[in-house]
Amino acid sequence: MRFLTGRSAAKLTVIIWTSIAAVALMRMGDASAAPAASDAPQYSADGELVQPRDYREWIYLSSGLGMEYNAEGKPGSEFTNVFVNPSAYRTFVNTGRWPDKTVFILEDRASATRDSINHGGHYQSELHNLSASVKDVMRFPKTWAYFSFKKGVQRARANPPDSCFQCHHAHGAVDNTFVQFYPTLKPVAEKYGTYNQARASSEPQKVH
């Protein structure tokens, strides 16, 4: 058997390692070519927001019980659960700001009190309403838009601006969002100086 020595052995070693590296790069290229899952807002051809089916796998922010924004009104009895897309959450945690393509999903669920072994507290039951808040700079003139999904319908058109935008803009502690009600994010916004205490503390106008 003949063994390679000197320059011939060195050349063979280079060829082998070059081949291994090429194969590795090809495999990496194949992996990167696969489309990555995106949590950005998705729209239909006619501009309706498509309901994200996996929103309950997103970042859970908080729940409110009986939230009522009208000072003249009576407190409700529903739970409101708030979820945000993971990519936006990661940006907020690092900057205190919501990036473009932020998506909030809000659930309104009935509040039940007495069932099984529970005789005093409140727990959540059936879903009543599902809505969304979306930040999309290129699509919406006011940056943010708000959507209400009808029961059994997976798409929704943006609500008229006056129905939601004005309240969010006037009272949202951070960029049209009610961070004052999200206990894990309020300290983040305060840390980065994006928390607007004046808006968070302002009272809504009376509804006549």
Beta strands, then each sheet from edge to edge (+ up, - down):
strand 1: 49-50
strand 2: 59-65
strand 3: 79-84
strand 4: 103-112
strand 5: 123-135
strand 6: 144-149
strand 7: 155-156
sheet 1: 1+ 7-
sheet 2: 2+ 3- 4+ 5- 6+
end
